């Protein structure tokens, strides 16, 4: 039923970045998208809207929670916050991602190892 | 989040999402304007960066949707496409299911109408039947006599009402043609007991039981028919049996009492039995057991409580009236419906069980079809798994397909059942009470739907188990068929199970068939062919006993002169009409107290009776015209009577003193002047019952039936017979003209019905089993093509290959037969009470059943085996 998110780099990457960003501070959707863009030095092109299905999935899984509040620009926004379960999930994902990255790097530059 | 709160909070979640997305776009637009864009450009850019708003909102919401229902609907669509893609498989499965579910639906609709449907009266479960329990030999329920009934009615505290009833008939005159009508003689409170209000007029009053009262209640049908719905019918006098009765009420349309009896058109009170011209009326004869009784339990009284009190009353009556009541010191009280159905409900449940086995066999076949199909679709399942479907999801898809199949099959089956029931039910005739009302109603439909659900789970169990075991994705990689490997054992197990069930069905059908053939072909002790029977009712008032005797003398004289008639006689109860009158007798040379006297069925006959019916005279002489009231009192007995009461003795000339009297002036000693052969009095039952025959002129109670031995087709004489009777008296109606062949055929209607149904179920079961075996063997041969090719290539001759395949099939058949043989005796035990002249589990019948299964199995295997034997080795090897 759910079609794979073709804009995603690989399954789970966007989630990982969102969780990592939220670990520093709670943010609302727009701020979150700008923050990811800024942090990646605009290297990654992410369709801003694709954030929202991902956020809903994470809400349902209980990795983040959301509450309506007022932004610094005095706008009614929904602010997302990392939960303990979300933090644990992030750790697992990051470590498995790093192992994968390490593996790929070794394959790409065998001389260095 | 649990799914209930999810449904309620979903609306809020959706609006949150919409608002959030809108806020995002606005904030982005404002940012871009602040950076120097025009509002128009900024809005466009914001939308571009954001992506497809509609689809993103949809996907965000989707996360929260209750996926089970939506998944199911899409599964169902997919299943429909899959089934349409393989029409041959779908057709085979749907037809098999339709047979199985259709047969089950049909039988269940009969069970529902006959057994499960409550009696058509208010609070039907409070109605009970009341009988005496005769404990003289093996305890058997017995009818009541009027004095005992009156005592039961007066002394009990457990019934709101207790009502007696018995069969009777009237001749209705004064409305053109005389009409012969069946009525019931009842005690006054029948309608209050049943909780039924007459459609017009009133029920009977207590004082209308008094001798000399002539009141009657008409059935709605009789009122509409004979009386053309006369609105002023209440109080109108009608002439019945030459006497004037007043109509006091008309029963509601559709009212039948006794419940199973559609022919009863009138009800009158027991006043009719309270007055007779000669002798003692029935209402004072404590020994005359002629009554049925129905009662309604008081609120709060249990069946056990009622039994205890009625037993106490019966015991007290036995002490007061030892001569008549010693052997009936107990009562037999059971729910009215149970009494009404008797053995029928057991027979129907057996049919239900048998048809259930057919469904199991059908499920086996479909499971086998599905297994083969699952193997073929392995790649499809693997692809689905690869693109993210969980194993759970794939199995659910399979179950959805099964469910769809089962639903289509059950709809077809219900239609099939509706079509077939009209063809099958008439075979049951009147042998199954209440069966006329059988049809497809709400309860039956619910049953079929539940059955469809159940079967769909049942037949997809095997393929689902198989799918659950294998690694789906790996089968995609290897390109091999991993499902197929595990299949053979499962498919073989299914076929073995089918053969076992088939054998149980077949042996049951075999036993019922043998029993039916026994009943049909055994010597009934008389010659039923070319024998026409009918009844007359001589109204009692205008015909005194002497006049009746004269009337019959003249009638037999005339009838026997008709062309085509060899002889004419009267008497009864006729053979095959059951045990109706049982009378005790004393043997003067070894007298005994009244309660201990032997008793036997009796019949009253005219001189030509035995010759006309074809019952042989073994010793002594026939009755003659001279055996009348003035001459010596005589009696003729059958061989079973002589053997039972005078074993090893010569009975001619022996004397007995029967309790049956002509005029109520005391019993007479009678001499046995003849012994005749045993004629079957009841159609079923193995033993010949003792019976003794009285000459009509010495015991002129009535002539129950008339019989004509004819040299031409019996029924062709019907109009001639009517003409003769009418020429003697226009007011005497003829009823029940039938040939004795018909009587005989009807008397074994229920065994025939059972045999036909169980036989058809066994046939369907066998067919399905054989098709299943054929399928498995064909599949197995197909898969072993390469192996067989190699065998042939290295020199195996074709005969050997043929034997190889046949041997494999016979292993399956053998295993199935072994299991079936273990189960068949249990089935035989269930049938025990329905078998005559056949022992349950008769070895010869079992052997025949085994041979039939083996032979049909062999035929089913021959085709695939021949194909295997004709395998071209080169082609077989190249193909892989």
HADDOCK unambig.tbl for C-alpha pairs under 7 A between the chains (distance, minus, plus):
assign (segid A and resid 29 and name CA) (segid B and resid 24 and name CA) 6.93 0.50 0.50
assign (segid A and resid 30 and name CA) (segid B and resid 24 and name CA) 5.40 0.50 0.50
assign (segid A and resid 47 and name CA) (segid B and resid 49 and name CA) 5.90 0.50 0.50
assign (segid A and resid 47 and name CA) (segid B and resid 50 and name CA) 5.64 0.50 0.50
assign (segid A and resid 47 and name CA) (segid B and resid 51 and name CA) 5.92 0.50 0.50
assign (segid A and resid 48 and name CA) (segid B and resid 49 and name CA) 6.05 0.50 0.50
assign (segid A and resid 48 and name CA) (segid B and resid 50 and name CA) 4.61 0.50 0.50
assign (segid A and resid 48 and name CA) (segid B and resid 51 and name CA) 6.92 0.50 0.50
assign (segid A and resid 49 and name CA) (segid B and resid 50 and name CA) 4.57 0.50 0.50
assign (segid A and resid 49 and name CA) (segid B and resid 51 and name CA) 5.69 0.50 0.50
assign (segid A and resid 49 and name CA) (segid B and resid 56 and name CA) 6.48 0.50 0.50
assign (segid A and resid 50 and name CA) (segid B and resid 56 and name CA) 6.60 0.50 0.50
assign (segid A and resid 52 and name CA) (segid B and resid 60 and name CA) 6.17 0.50 0.50
assign (segid A and resid 53 and name CA) (segid B and resid 56 and name CA) 6.68 0.50 0.50
assign (segid A and resid 53 and name CA) (segid B and resid 59 and name CA) 5.72 0.50 0.50
assign (segid A and resid 53 and name CA) (segid B and resid 60 and name CA) 4.01 0.50 0.50
assign (segid A and resid 56 and name CA) (segid B and resid 60 and name CA) 5.90 0.50 0.50
assign (segid A and resid 56 and name CA) (segid B and resid 63 and name CA) 6.50 0.50 0.50
assign (segid A and resid 57 and name CA) (segid B and resid 63 and name CA) 5.97 0.50 0.50
assign (segid A and resid 77 and name CA) (segid B and resid 20 and name CA) 6.92 0.50 0.50
assign (segid A and resid 78 and name CA) (segid B and resid 20 and name CA) 6.77 0.50 0.50
